Amino acid sequence: ATGTSSMGDRVNKDPVSLLQIALPLEEVKGEKEVKAVRSLQGDVENIKANVLLRSWGNCKSSVEDAVSLTTKQSATLMKPVAPERKDEAQAILAKLQTQIASLEEAIIKGNNAEQATFKDEEAATATLKTAEDVQNLVGDF
């Protein structure tokens, strides 16, 4: 869940996300080692926020960044993982790649449905105006 501050910036209220951010990865592994992990986390959070706002273009951009990180930079993502956890981490990364691909398909569908969404919104606005017009003609009902 996110809100906005008085400055218009998004405020992170998602407890899981806040706990992930609070993990002392930089202190334990080093800032350079975990930069890709933090970047992927930011992309996933941006996707979530932009889906809620139906900001398909921004979603698509964040998904493309996440795809790039999980495929082209998978070695960088795996670098801070302890050797005894590499297999488990590889399985998690493979699952994440599949989920991001599904998310990309859903966002493309959302982007294609955007015009229909706006038409529905315009129709609802027109109906509301009509109801207000009727109420003005006949009085309260």
C-alpha positions in Angstrom: 0.0 0.0 0.0 1.3 3.4 -0.8 0.1 6.9 -0.2 1.4 10.3 -1.0 3.1 12.9 1.0 2.3 16.6 1.0 5.1 16.9 -1.6 3.4 14.4 -3.9 6.0 11.7 -3.5 4.7 8.1 -2.9 5.0 6.9 0.7 5.6 3.2 1.1 3.2 1.7 3.6 3.6 -1.9 2.5 4.9 -3.8 5.6 6.6 -6.6 3.6 8.4 -4.0 1.4 9.4 -2.0 4.4 10.9 -5.1 6.0 12.8 -5.9 2.8 14.2 -2.4 2.6 15.2 -2.6 6.3 17.4 -5.7 5.7 21.0 -4.6 6.3 22.2 -6.0 3.0 24.5 -3.0 2.3 26.2 -3.3 5.7 26.6 -7.1 5.5 27.5 -7.6 1.8 28.5 -4.1 0.7 26.6 -1.5 -1.3 28.1 -2.5 -4.7 27.3 -6.2 -4.2 23.6 -5.6 -3.5 23.0 -2.8 -5.9 21.3 -5.1 -8.5 19.1 -6.7 -5.8 17.9 -3.3 -4.5 17.3 -2.1 -8.1 15.2 -5.2 -8.8 13.3 -4.6 -5.6 12.6 -1.0 -6.6 11.4 -2.1 -10.0 9.0 -4.6 -8.5 7.6 -1.9 -6.1 7.3 0.6 -9.0 5.3 -2.0 -11.0 2.9 -2.5 -8.1 2.4 1.2 -7.6 1.9 1.9 -11.3 -0.5 -1.0 -11.8 -2.7 0.6 -9.0 -2.6 3.9 -10.9 -3.1 2.2 -14.3 0.0 3.8 -15.5 0.8 1.2 -18.1 3.7 3.0 -19.7 5.5 3.3 -16.4 4.7 -0.3 -15.6 6.1 -1.5 -18.9 9.3 0.4 -18.3 9.8 -1.1 -14.8 9.0 -4.5 -16.1 11.6 -4.1 -18.9 14.1 -3.1 -16.3 13.2 -6.1 -14.1 13.5 -8.5 -17.1 16.9 -7.0 -17.9 18.1 -7.5 -14.3 16.8 -11.1 -14.0 18.1 -12.2 -17.4 21.1 -10.2 -18.5 22.4 -9.5 -15.0 21.5 -12.7 -13.3 25.1 -13.3 -12.4 25.3 -9.9 -10.7 22.1 -10.8 -8.8 23.6 -14.1 -7.7 27.0 -12.6 -6.6 26.1 -11.8 -3.0 24.4 -15.2 -2.4 26.3 -17.6 -0.2 27.7 -20.7 -2.0 25.5 -23.1 0.0 22.4 -21.2 -1.0 23.2 -20.8 -4.7 20.9 -23.6 -5.9 17.9 -22.3 -3.8 18.6 -18.7 -5.1 18.8 -20.0 -8.7 15.3 -21.6 -8.3 13.9 -18.4 -6.8 15.4 -16.4 -9.7 13.9 -18.8 -12.3 10.5 -18.5 -10.6 10.9 -14.7 -10.5 11.7 -14.6 -14.2 8.5 -16.6 -15.0 6.4 -14.3 -12.8 7.8 -11.2 -14.4 7.1 -12.6 -17.9 3.5 -13.2 -16.9 3.3 -9.8 -15.4 4.6 -8.3 -18.7 1.8 -10.1 -20.6 -0.8 -8.8 -18.1 0.5 -5.2 -18.4 0.4 -5.4 -22.2 -3.2 -6.6 -22.0 -3.9 -3.7 -19.5 -2.3 -1.3 -21.9 -4.4 -2.5 -24.7 -7.5 -2.3 -22.5 -6.7 1.3 -21.4 -8.9 2.9 -24.1 -11.9 0.7 -23.0 -11.2 1.8 -19.4 -11.3 5.4 -20.4 -14.5 4.8 -22.4 -16.1 3.3 -19.3 -15.0 6.2 -17.2 -16.5 8.7 -19.7 -19.8 6.7 -19.8 -20.0 6.8 -16.0 -19.3 10.5 -16.0 -22.0 11.1 -18.7 -24.5 9.0 -16.7 -23.8 11.0 -13.5 -24.3 14.3 -15.4 -27.6 12.9 -16.7 -28.8 11.9 -13.2 -27.9 15.4 -11.9 -29.8 17.0 -14.8 -32.9 14.8 -14.1 -32.7 15.7 -10.4 -32.6 19.4 -11.3 -35.7 19.0 -13.5 -37.9 17.0 -11.1 -36.5 17.9 -7.7 -35.1 15.5 -5.1 -36.2 11.9 -5.4 
